[in-house]
Amino acid sequence: MVKLAKREEQIMIVFWDLKKAFIRDIIPHLPDPKPHYNSVATMVKILEDKGFLSHEAVGNMYQYFPVVDREDYQKHAIKDIVSQYFDNSYPRMLAFFAKEQNLSEEELSEIVNIIKTKKK
């Protein structure tokens, strides 16, 4: 799976939230400055070429929908971050965030409980 550019990720987030949409429907959900319709159409086509979106014809327009699940992309993106910045060490990544984000004892305990629950 390829890493998406920032604007591509923003577009995919809108599609993941809306499930299905025409290009004109996603533009209001994008952060400012709003891109031009043609720019979004180009990026949607690129996302379709990359295998993230597909479409169905509705009249003379295309309605697009995600093909890649948000959670699958998140897993891939996190693996890239852990690999690139933390030498493939999840403990190093968690230690970094605990230190940099000044996580409370309660937040750290919550993370440990989530990990223990997921391991079962």
Secondary structure, 3 states (H helix, E strand, C coil): CCCCCHHHHHHHHHHHHHCCECHHHHHHHCCCCCCCHHHHHHHHHHHHHCCCEEEEEECCEEEEEECCCHHHHHHHHHHHHHHHHHCCCHHHHHHHHHHHCCCCHHHHHHHHHHHHHHHC
